[in-house]
Amino acid sequence: MPGPRPVQPEPPRAPRPGQLRTRAEYLAALRELRTWSGLTYRELEAKAGTHADSLPASTIATTLGRTTLPRERFVDAFTRACGLAEQDVGPWLEARRRIATHEHAPPPPEKDEGGEPPPPASGPVPRWRWAAALLAAVAIGAGGALGVQALLPDDSGPGEPRAAVGNPAVPGLGLKAVGSWAEIRPARSPELCVTEGTDRTGRYRTAVAAQQPCAEAALPRVYLEPVGEGAVQIQWHHPEHGIGCLTAMREGPGRGLLEPREACADDDPAQRFRLEAAGEGEERRFRIRPDTGACLAPREEDTAPGAEMAQTRCSDGAEQEFTISLTPPP
């Protein structure tokens, strides 16, 4: 008489992100998810292709080996490629947003024994708010950079066909769906470029967008990535500080200025910029309008080097006009 049939062990469950609290925990969980899937990087690349996602094996390896929080696009495409169902992908995206928001929340002000906040610390202004990271786009060249930018459809939802690469993402600019390196100059001061600067008032003590002599503005490099509906992210790429998305600040001591933040989100109005045709002349000009409803211009219409980029009420003024040149990869 045959004995009892052996009980088949239940397959291991996929890692869950609900209790993750830090960037390190999140990255470790993503690596664990890859192990759970049982797929190699090449197999994940092929699996992503079945979902109309572009996820190069080199991008997966680079992203999982970094210490910075991956982009939402990567998380969406990667978790699907690992075999998670639609209802299981959402919690990974929510956990990423939660961790990113917590990391960039301002600390409570310290008070001295007299109950008053301490004066600003003396010394040089800290550079770059976002954490240092490996810069995959620079390390693996232009091809890798384009691979990173092409992780999800531009103007469509997850799983829908990607827009044709030949279609310009911004009318009048020739920007393709995969994005491009670029140079942004105030139209009134063509010798200046929009790049890293400081708040000259000293009220905000981390890096902000400002106009500087182009000859001195080799870093950070600017990358325009289309995020749908005619909007772009303005990314700063730096070999030491990583990738940061310019963010229009709406509160706090930096209100009205723009700073680079490591936490990038395609649906954040403060990180979505519309490039609208503006002005007249032989060289095409653009008005840069964040989805917060303002327009960008040098603070107080200043034409001097070092003037901060500020959010201001939109008008037909030349101070709100910029020229944008698409540049070759580094």
N, C-alpha and C positions, 0 to 999 in steps of 0.2 A: 504494500500500500504506500503510495507516494507521500512524502512528508509535506508539511506546509510550505507554500511558496514563499520565497524570501521577500521581505518588504523592500520595495524600491525606495531608495532615499530621495527626498524631494530635491529638485534642482535648487542651487543657491539663489537667493534673492538678490536683485540688483541693489547696489548701495542707494541709500536715500539721503537727500540733502537737508531734511527738515531741521536737524540739530546742529548744522554747521554754523560756526560763528566767526571764523577768521579766514583770511585769504589762504593761509597755509593748509588749513583743514579742507577748504574747498578744492584746491589743486590736488591734494592727496586723494580726495574722493573721486575726482575725475580720472586720475590714474587707476584707481581701484575699479572704476566703471569700465575702463578699457580692458583690464584684466578679466573682469566678469564677462565681457562680451566674447572673449576668446578669439578676437580678430587681430590680425597684424595691422600695422599702419597702412600698408598697401590695400588690404582687404577693407579697412574702414574707408579709404579713399573711394574704392569701387562701390561700396554700399551707399556712401553719400551721393554718388552720381545717380543712383536709382531714385533719390528724392529730389532730383534737380538741384542739388547743392554741389558746390565746388569746394572740396576739402583735401588739398594735396597732402600726401604723407609727410612731406617735410614740414608743413605747417603744423600738423598734429604733434610731431616730435618736438618741434621748437616750442610750441605753446605749452605742452605738458611739462617741459623742462624749465620753464621760466618761473620767476617768483612773483610776477604781476598777475592781476586778475584778468582772465581772458575776456575778450569781447563777447557781447550777447550773441552776435552772429555765429561765433565759433561754438558757443555752448549749445545753441539750438541745433546746428548741423551735426555736431559731434554726438550729442545724446541720441539723436535719431539714428545716426549711423551705427551706434552701439546696440540698437534694437529696442529702444524705449518707445512705448506707445505715446500718442499725443497727450493723454492725461498725465503721463509721467514726466514729460519734458517741461511742462509749466513750472513745477516745483523747483527744478534746477535753475530756471531763469529767475524765479522769485528769490531764491537763496542768493544768487549773484547780486541782484539789486539790493537786497538787504545788507549784505556785507559791504558793497560799494558805498552805500549811504552811510553806514556806521563809520567806515574809515575816514570819510570826508566831513563828518559832523564836527563843528567847531568845539573845542574844549571849553568847559566853563571857566570864566575869568577867575584868576587867583586874587586873593586879597591879602594885604599885609595886616599887621596887628592893629593898625588904625582903621581897618575896614574899607580902605580905598584900594582900587586896583593899582598894581604896580605900574610905574612908567614903562614905556617901550624900552626893550633891551637895546643897549648901545652896540655898535659894531656894524659890520656889513649886512646889507639886506639879504635874507636867505633867498637862494635861487631855486626856482622850480618847486612847486608845491607837491607834485606827484613823486612817488618813490622811484629810486634808480632801478633800471631794468635792462635786460639785454634788448637790443634793437634788432628784431628779426629781419625787418625790411632792409637794413643796411648790411647785416651779416650775410644774407643769402642773395642779395642783389635784387635787381628790378623784377625778375621773374617771381621771386618769392614774395616781394611786396605786392605784386598784382594778385598772387594767390591768396594772400591774407585778405585783400579787399574784396575778393569774389566769393565769400563764404555763403551768401544767401542772395536771393533775388533782390533787385533794387526797388522796383515799383510794384512788386507783387507779394502776396503772402507766402508763407512757408509751403513748399511743395508745388507752387505754380511755376510755369516756365519763366526763366530769366529773360529780361528784356534783351533784345539784340544788341550786341556790343557796338554795332555800327551806328546806333541811334544816339545823338547827343543828349546827355543828361541835363545840360543847361543850355537853352537856346542862345545862340550868338557866341558861345565860348568854345564849342568843339570838344567839350569834356565828355569822354566816353563813360560807359556804365561802370568800368573798373576804376575810374578815377585817374588822377594825374598829379605829379609834382607841379608846383606852381610858385609864382612870385607875385605878391600883391603890393601895389604901390599907390599912395595917395596921388590923385591926378594932379593936384596943385604943386606937389613936391616930388617929381618923378625920380629924383636922386635918392629918395628914402624908400625903405621897404617896411612892411608890417612884420614885426618880429618880436623878440623878447625885450622887455624893458622893466622899469620899476615905476611905482607910484611916486611922483616927485613931491607930493605933499607929505609922504612918510606915514600916512594913515594906514595903508595896506602894505604889509611887509613881505609879500611873496611876489613872484614873477607875474607880470601882466603884459598884455599886448601893447606895443608902442611902435612909433615910427623911428627908425634908425638908418644911418647911411647904409646903402645896399652893400658897399664894399666891406663893411664890418659885420654883415648879417649872414655869414655863411651857415651858422647854426642858430636855432633849429631850422631844419628844412620843413617846408610847408607842403602838405598833401591835401588835396581836395577829394573827398570821397562822397559820391552821390548816395543819398539815403532815401530817395523817393520823393515824388510830387515836386520835382524841381528844386529840392533843397540839398545842401551839402553839409558835411562836417568839415571844419577846418582843423586839420590835425597838425601838431608839431612833432617832428621826429628828431630825436637827439641820441647820439651814440652812448651817452652816459645816463640820461634821464628817461629814456624810453619814449613811448608815444603818449601824447596828451591831446585831448580835444578842447579847443577853445570854448569857453563857457561864459555866457553873459551873466554876470552877477547881479542879482536883484535885491540883495539885502546885505546888511553888515557894513563894515568899514570899506569894503571894495565895491559897494553898490555903484552900478553904472559902468564899471570897468569889465575887462575880460581876462580870464586866467586859464591856463591849461590844466585839465584834470585828467587823471588816469582813468577814472570811471566814465566810460563813454556809453551813451545810450542813443540809439537812432531815433527814439521817440521823445527825447528831452527837448522841449522848445528852446531852451537856453543853449543848446548845442546844434541846432538846425539853422542854417543861414540860407537865405534866398538871394541869388545874384540877379538883380534886375537891370536891364539896359537903362542907361542914364546918360544925359549930356549929349553934346554934339562934338564933331571933330573927326579927323582922320582915324584916330585911335579909339577903338571901342571902349566905352567906360561902363562901369557897373556901380549900382548902389547895393550895399551889403545889408540885408535886412534880417536880423534874427527873428525867429518865430515868436519872440516875446512882444513884438509889435513896434520896436524902435528901429532906428537905422544907425549905422556906425559912422563915426567921424572923429578926427583928432579932437581931443578935449579942448574946449574953448576956441575951436577953429584954428588952433596953433599950427604953424607950418615949420616950427623948429624941430631939429632932431631931439628925440627923447619924449616928445608929446605922446601921452597915452591915447589909445583908442577908447572911445567912450560911446555909450548908447545915448542917442538923442532923438528928439522928435523928427520924423521924416519931413524933408522939404526938397525943393528943387535946387538947393544950394550946391555950388561946386565943391564945398568942403566935404560933402557926402559921396563924392565920386572917386572911384578907384579904377586903376587899370590892372588887369589880371593876365599874366603871361604863363602859359603852360610850358614847363621846362623838362628836359630829358632826365631820366633816372640818374642818381649819383653813381 
